[in-house]
Amino acid sequence: MPRRTVNRSEMEPYRRTVDEILNAFDTSAQTGLRRQQAQERLERYGKNELATEASVPAWRKFLGQFTDILVVLLILAALISAGLWLYERDSAVPYEAMAILAIVLLNGLMGYLQQARAEQAVAALRQMSAAHANVIRDGARQSILASELVPGDLILVEEGDTVPADARLIQSTALQTAEAALTGESLPVPKDTAAIARDAGSGDRHNMIFSSTAATYGHGRAVVTATGMHTQMGRIAELLKEMPDETTPLQKELDRVGKLLAIVVVVIAMAMIATIILVEDVRGFSAIFEVLILGVALAVAAVPEGLPAMVTAVLSLGLQRMAKRNAIIRHLAAVETLGSTNIIASDKTGTLTKNEMTVRVVVTASGRVTLTGTGYAPKGDVRRDGGETIDGALRFELVRALSAAERASNAVLQERDGRWTVQGDPTEGALIVAARKAGLEAEARDARFARIAEVPFSSERKLMSTVHSDAERQEHLLTLTKGAPDVLLTRCSQELVGEKARPLSAERRAKILSSNEELAGEALRTLGVAFRLLPKDTSGREAFDEQVEQSLVFLGLIGMIDPPRDEARDAVARAKGAGIRPVMITGDHPKTAAVIAAELGIAADSRAVTGAELEKMPDEMLDGTVRDVSVYARINPEQKLRIVRALQRDGMIVAMTGDGVNDAPALKIADIGVAMGITGTDVSKGAADIVLADDNFASIVAAVEEGRVIFSNIRKFLRYLLSSNIGEVMTMFFGVLLTEVIGLTAAGSGGVVLPLLATQILWINLVTDGAPALALGIDPKDASTMKQPPRPRGEGVITRRMWAGIFFVGAVMAAGTLFVLDASLPGGLIEGSGTIAYAQTMAFTTLVMFQLFNVFNARSDERSAFSGVFENHWLWAAIGLSLLLHAAVIHTPFLQQALSTVDLSLTDWLYCAAVASSVLWLCELGKAVARASERPATRPQGEK
């Protein structure tokens, strides 16, 4: 029999019945596609991705490194220099032109490689945060990359999911989707499975779900009908915004600094050119041209045009380190905010705890039962308190309670390679495991109690109900409800005692609530279960709603524990040591929240503010409450939003966790929204700045630490680059002004005499601004990183203190370099005997070594340069490479010709090193004075 194929051009999925759709796409409503089918269709139809713009060719990216106006001027100057050489023929080859062009090309190559590395890092991060889809293939539920979906795949969509492809619903339980991005419909659209007989637009196809829309309520199962550019969203792809290149406040600030520095340097260069031409005896076009080249070279060397690329590279490498620690950054600006965070408002379940719920206790009208075993493996004993046999009324009540809890669940318990896992909600998984421990087999329960309807859980009702037929009692339908005990009890009028339902008296209500408090006091999460018999004719109604959750029969309480993560206590302690206050905001019981918070060290007392209490508080009272209270329980998403706003009004920088659809507003308004990667919905992930791959509180603290390290390293290479560049500018500026004082005039021979040549300045920029600066950008974290308070809100990347240090170091470099220049020449303040070429080579070498010594200063404004001096192996490698390159320029004949250098003796090298080391000793002295006079508690984080 020939295999059926998918012919999408002839399909109108919304007009076909469910059976026709399944047949047309050769798939099954129970088992989905086979793996081989999926692979064949992936090869045939391609990945489920929208077409993107063609990438920029490598050669164009490389040429893009030479578009800066200063670089263009330098290239033009090199060409003119070559032209002058052709005219004058004063040397065998045009050394100056070749040197300038070689340095420009090397700078361009370094910029290109750096940009390529940054792009690769960003691409890797995007891959880490790629969307996933839940499908059924080969009869098993799986999570796959959304890009691997193919027509005919059976997808599962739940509240909070982003729909991964266009699909025809074959099962829908109160499913609603937000389609504003596609159709403009502002309200969620209810979905069903009925075929549509007439032609309908996208907004009227109630049996279809569309790619990139979000499920806001309920759940469903659907057959993929279109992927990639064949989806509705693909057809209007021009309406979708491509992810723009993100510019963070940090990058904007650095851009402003770079432009300001460029203006200052260009003004200085023009003033210097004018001074040289007016003061010096500059004659002829060649001499004037040499001065002009010097001005352009100085501007090129002094302006940190590589700052944006350097910041991008450091950010990208840092984000990869974060990803390895399970924190995936979606917005670069979050990295900057992390260093200022002083509140981490975290959920309890799965973040501070393991999210491996285990049922420990079941309490019914006839007694209390304890279950042993941990995790999802259905292994453990069921015992009565006191060790007595479980029989009679207690046994009947236990079976009914666990059966109701298990039937009213959507999770799936699976065993793979000897490991038990749960697909779905961990709480529901724990209920299923408990039912298995009690001897209730899933197959038998499935056969008897077929589900016909569901009233999904909502955070407002705090309940979930399912409606079943009973194969053994066909005259009734059975409603099973589970949820928060205090809420559920208000819906109950009776209680199951043995095999009979008895009226629920006020005394029994109080006793049940008391038992609930006792379980919560044991740090157990409590869940109530109940049932109700409905008349058979109820099934004739089109839909069931929360009205079935009335006049219920209470079955019992189920207590379960989600033990704290082993690493959470240490993470809380580290956060507090870093000046960050952890705050627990949970929907759980206040006593459970208080016990867990006390165990983790979040709160010393047992105080927990409930949602009911918070609801009664005016904003003024809440503003005072959030200063003192660190535990909030029974909180709904709207109240979570109020807490965040109150903390922000108090001047706090808040990182907020969330996982549900309704958490999205709080995640958006928080300074840093943190979504759960495992339990979080696609909507919450889309609203967040950070996604935790492991849903672990410790990963938030690790992200804060990495964020601080990244910001600190950016400051390090800024401190280094700016001080070094300003040192070059000061050297040239004051060298020209003090020409007669330092003996440059006496050494000249009628031409223009300068402290350094244009090619030498460009070489310094190439050798010292590249590898050492990048090595500083990946400097290892300092042990005191998480012992500093958060960085003040609004503090710039370059502070006044940094600027003072930058100009001080620049002045020391200029003074030392000119000192060596003077001492190497006859005349001036210090009598010397060298030639102008020798003096310039000595000054050239001194300035290079000044900058290499300055690398160690730049690692901190406070900490000694000798603290952890051998931690950064890349830094030593960069310094070694720079020295080797500079030695080659000094001692290789061809390079001597190109950069006008002469050989230096060992004594000369030691002399240059000794003078250059002064920048290290002077800064060390300043740091020691600062440490002695400044109290540690007043040091803002990042000022290292």
Secondary structure, 3 states (H helix, E strand, C coil): CCCCCCCHHHCCHHHCCHHHHHHHCCCCCCCCECHHHHHHHHHHHCCCCCCCCCCCCHHHHHHHHHCCHHHHHHHHHHHHHHHHHHHHCCCCCCHHHHHHHHHHHHHHHHHHHHHHHHHHHHHHHHHHCCCEEEEEECCEEEEEEHHHCCCCCEEEEECCCECCCEEEEEEEEEEEEECHHHHCCCCCEECCCCCCCCCCCHHHCCCEECCCCEEEEEEEEEEEEECHHHCHHHHCHHHCCCCCCCCCHHHHHHHHHHHHHHHHHHHHHHHHHHHHHHHCCCCHHHHHHHHHHHHHHHHHHHCCCCHHHHHHHHHHHHHHHHHHCCEEECCCHHHHHHCCCCEEEECCCCCCECCCCEEEEEEECCEEEEECCCCCCCCCCEEECCCCCCCHHHHHHHHHHHHHHHHCCCCEEEEECCEEEEECCHHHHHHHHHHHHCCCCHHHHHHHEEEEEEEEEECCCCEEEEEEEECCCCCEEEEEEEECHHHHHHCEEEEEECCEEEECCHHHHHHHHHHHHHHHHCCCEEEEEEEEEEEHHHHHCCCCCHHHCCCEEEEEEEEEECCECHHHHHHHHHHHHCCCEEEEECCCCHHHHHHHHHHHCCCCCCCCEEHHHHHHCCHHHHHHHHHHCCEEECCCHHHHHHHHHHHHHCCCCEEEEECCHHHHHHHHHCCEEEEECCCCCHHHHHHCCEEECCCCHHHHHHHHHHHHHHHHHHHHHHHHHHHHHHHHHHHHHHHHHCCCCCCHHHHCCCCCCCCCCHHHHHHHHHHHHCHHHHHHHCCCCCCCHHHCCCCCCCCCCCCHHHHHHHHHHHHHHHHHHHHHHHHCCCCCCCCCCCCHHHHHHHHHHHHHHHHHHHHHHHCCCCCCCCCCCCCCHHHHHHHHHHHHHHHHHHHCHHHHHHHCCCCCCHHHHHHHHHHHCHHHHHHHHHHHHHHHHCCHHHCCCCCC
